[in-house]
């Protein structure tokens, strides 16, 4: 099983997509991207909740 996420799934105008077989590793990739591409040094709880709801399993 793989977990996938795309910024577009939470309404961002961004082409970032990521996947990983480990959900925690996927969240690390998302945090790194959010910091580097969107200037978010910290993801607030509301955004984190949106991210977690948007993560799909394939």
FIGUSE-487207 format. One record per residue: residue number from 1; x, y, z of N, C-alpha, C in turn; residue in three letters. Coordinates in nm, 4 decimals. Example, Ala and Ser with C-alpha at 12.3 -4.5 7.8 and 13.67 -1.06 7.14 Angstrom:
BEGIN
<1, <1.3190, -0.5690, 0.7800>, <1.2300, -0.4500, 0.7800>, <1.3200, -0.3300, 0.7800>, "ala">
<2, <1.2850, -0.2250, 0.7080>, <1.3670, -0.1060, 0.7140>, <1.2900, 0.0030, 0.7870>, "ser">
END
This chain:
BEGIN
<1, <0.0843, -0.1179, 0.0000>, <0.0000, 0.0000, 0.0000>, <0.0884, 0.1236, 0.0000>, "unk">
<2, <0.0458, 0.2239, -0.0779>, <0.1164, 0.3511, -0.0814>, <0.0211, 0.4622, -0.0406>, "unk">
<3, <0.0778, 0.5646, 0.0198>, <0.0040, 0.6845, 0.0559>, <0.0451, 0.7943, -0.0422>, "unk">
<4, <-0.0513, 0.8710, -0.0906>, <-0.0212, 0.9785, -0.1845>, <-0.0826, 1.1097, -0.1361>, "unk">
<5, <-0.0205, 1.2184, -0.1791>, <-0.0697, 1.3520, -0.1457>, <-0.0331, 1.4462, -0.2588>, "unk">
<6, <-0.1224, 1.5413, -0.2865>, <-0.0955, 1.6479, -0.3826>, <-0.1426, 1.7797, -0.3222>, "unk">
<7, <-0.0613, 1.8833, -0.3344>, <-0.1004, 2.0151, -0.2825>, <-0.2343, 2.0595, -0.3421>, "unk">
<8, <-0.2558, 2.0275, -0.4684>, <-0.3810, 2.0680, -0.5341>, <-0.5035, 2.0119, -0.4626>, "unk">
<9, <-0.4875, 1.8987, -0.3949>, <-0.6005, 1.8375, -0.3239>, <-0.6482, 1.9192, -0.2046>, "unk">
<10, <-0.5665, 2.0138, -0.1593>, <-0.6106, 2.1008, -0.0491>, <-0.6258, 2.2454, -0.0981>, "unk">
<11, <-0.6389, 2.2607, -0.2304>, <-0.6688, 2.3922, -0.2863>, <-0.5487, 2.4792, -0.3178>, "unk">
<12, <-0.4297, 2.4233, -0.3103>, <-0.3103, 2.5018, -0.3409>, <-0.2871, 2.5022, -0.4916>, "unk">
<13, <-0.2412, 2.6139, -0.5447>, <-0.2062, 2.6233, -0.6856>, <-0.0612, 2.5793, -0.6990>, "unk">
<14, <-0.0411, 2.4477, -0.6892>, <0.0937, 2.3914, -0.6810>, <0.0884, 2.2500, -0.7394>, "unk">
<15, <0.1902, 2.2141, -0.8152>, <0.1942, 2.0830, -0.8784>, <0.2611, 1.9749, -0.7962>, "unk">
<16, <0.2951, 2.0055, -0.6708>, <0.3643, 1.9069, -0.5868>, <0.2787, 1.7845, -0.5619>, "unk">
<17, <0.3416, 1.6677, -0.5814>, <0.2794, 1.5387, -0.5490>, <0.3860, 1.4533, -0.4829>, "unk">
<18, <0.3448, 1.3722, -0.3863>, <0.4395, 1.2839, -0.3188>, <0.3700, 1.1545, -0.2831>, "unk">
<19, <0.4513, 1.0507, -0.2682>, <0.3967, 0.9221, -0.2236>, <0.5025, 0.8500, -0.1425>, "unk">
<20, <0.4552, 0.7614, -0.0559>, <0.5447, 0.6794, 0.0255>, <0.4641, 0.5645, 0.0826>, "unk">
<21, <0.5321, 0.4567, 0.1125>, <0.4633, 0.3426, 0.1733>, <0.4456, 0.3623, 0.3233>, "unk">
<22, <0.5130, 0.4635, 0.3785>, <0.5059, 0.4963, 0.5211>, <0.4406, 0.6342, 0.5351>, "unk">
<23, <0.3274, 0.6403, 0.6034>, <0.2542, 0.7668, 0.6156>, <0.3370, 0.8745, 0.6857>, "unk">
<24, <0.4141, 0.8360, 0.7876>, <0.4967, 0.9341, 0.8584>, <0.6054, 0.9908, 0.7683>, "unk">
<25, <0.6629, 0.9064, 0.6833>, <0.7653, 0.9546, 0.5888>, <0.7026, 1.0475, 0.4863>, "unk">
<26, <0.5798, 1.0160, 0.4446>, <0.5092, 1.1052, 0.3522>, <0.4861, 1.2410, 0.4174>, "unk">
<27, <0.4443, 1.2414, 0.5429>, <0.4234, 1.3680, 0.6140>, <0.5539, 1.4470, 0.6249>, "unk">
<28, <0.6669, 1.3793, 0.6418>, <0.7967, 1.4483, 0.6446>, <0.8239, 1.5151, 0.5106>, "unk">
<29, <0.7950, 1.4454, 0.4003>, <0.8136, 1.5032, 0.2665>, <0.7247, 1.6254, 0.2487>, "unk">
<30, <0.6011, 1.6160, 0.2967>, <0.5069, 1.7274, 0.2848>, <0.5558, 1.8465, 0.3667>, "unk">
<31, <0.6022, 1.8214, 0.4891>, <0.6543, 1.9304, 0.5732>, <0.7733, 1.9992, 0.5073>, "unk">
<32, <0.8647, 1.9196, 0.4497>, <0.9823, 1.9757, 0.3831>, <0.9393, 2.0615, 0.2639>, "unk">
<33, <0.8463, 2.0101, 0.1849>, <0.7967, 2.0854, 0.0700>, <0.7279, 2.2149, 0.1148>, "unk">
<34, <0.6445, 2.2051, 0.2176>, <0.5722, 2.3233, 0.2665>, <0.6693, 2.4333, 0.3090>, "unk">
<35, <0.7781, 2.3931, 0.3719>, <0.8775, 2.4910, 0.4173>, <0.9529, 2.5519, 0.2995>, "unk">
<36, <1.0003, 2.4653, 0.2080>, <1.0834, 2.5126, 0.0980>, <1.0041, 2.5871, -0.0097>, "unk">
<37, <0.8858, 2.5371, -0.0437>, <0.8109, 2.5953, -0.1552>, <0.7087, 2.7003, -0.1123>, "unk">
<38, <0.6563, 2.6850, 0.0086>, <0.5489, 2.7738, 0.0523>, <0.5880, 2.8618, 0.1711>, "unk">
<39, <0.7122, 2.8502, 0.2187>, <0.7596, 2.9340, 0.3279>, <0.6931, 2.9060, 0.4615>, "unk">
<40, <0.6388, 2.7847, 0.4760>, <0.5699, 2.7492, 0.5999>, <0.6682, 2.6771, 0.6928>, "unk">
<41, <0.7232, 2.7495, 0.7885>, <0.8177, 2.6867, 0.8808>, <0.7456, 2.5945, 0.9785>, "unk">
<42, <0.6155, 2.6183, 0.9951>, <0.5341, 2.5350, 1.0830>, <0.3965, 2.5188, 1.0191>, "unk">
<43, <0.3447, 2.3969, 1.0191>, <0.2118, 2.3721, 0.9639>, <0.1112, 2.3774, 1.0785>, "unk">
<44, <0.0154, 2.4717, 1.0688>, <-0.0830, 2.4849, 1.1767>, <-0.1774, 2.3647, 1.1775>, "unk">
<45, <-0.2461, 2.3467, 1.2878>, <-0.3317, 2.2295, 1.3070>, <-0.4415, 2.2179, 1.2021>, "unk">
<46, <-0.5014, 2.3298, 1.1630>, <-0.6088, 2.3262, 1.0640>, <-0.5564, 2.2773, 0.9287>, "unk">
<47, <-0.4394, 2.3253, 0.8899>, <-0.3799, 2.2830, 0.7627>, <-0.3359, 2.1377, 0.7704>, "unk">
<48, <-0.2802, 2.0982, 0.8828>, <-0.2387, 1.9591, 0.9001>, <-0.3584, 1.8656, 0.8900>, "unk">
<49, <-0.4710, 1.9074, 0.9450>, <-0.5924, 1.8266, 0.9361>, <-0.6379, 1.8128, 0.7910>, "unk">
<50, <-0.6308, 1.9240, 0.7143>, <-0.6652, 1.9190, 0.5723>, <-0.5729, 1.8224, 0.4986>, "unk">
<51, <-0.4444, 1.8295, 0.5283>, <-0.3452, 1.7424, 0.4648>, <-0.3766, 1.5964, 0.4936>, "unk">
<52, <-0.4020, 1.5666, 0.6201>, <-0.4275, 1.4273, 0.6584>, <-0.5547, 1.3733, 0.5916>, "unk">
<53, <-0.6549, 1.4585, 0.5752>, <-0.7784, 1.4156, 0.5083>, <-0.7560, 1.3948, 0.3586>, "unk">
<54, <-0.6590, 1.4676, 0.3022>, <-0.6335, 1.4601, 0.1580>, <-0.5404, 1.3450, 0.1206>, "unk">
<55, <-0.4737, 1.2852, 0.2176>, <-0.3848, 1.1727, 0.1879>, <-0.4694, 1.0531, 0.1440>, "unk">
<56, <-0.4313, 0.9995, 0.0294>, <-0.5045, 0.8858, -0.0275>, <-0.4177, 0.7598, -0.0183>, "unk">
<57, <-0.4828, 0.6457, -0.0158>, <-0.4105, 0.5189, -0.0209>, <-0.4354, 0.4543, -0.1563>, "unk">
<58, <-0.3299, 0.3995, -0.2125>, <-0.3398, 0.3308, -0.3419>, <-0.2744, 0.1959, -0.3355>, "unk">
END
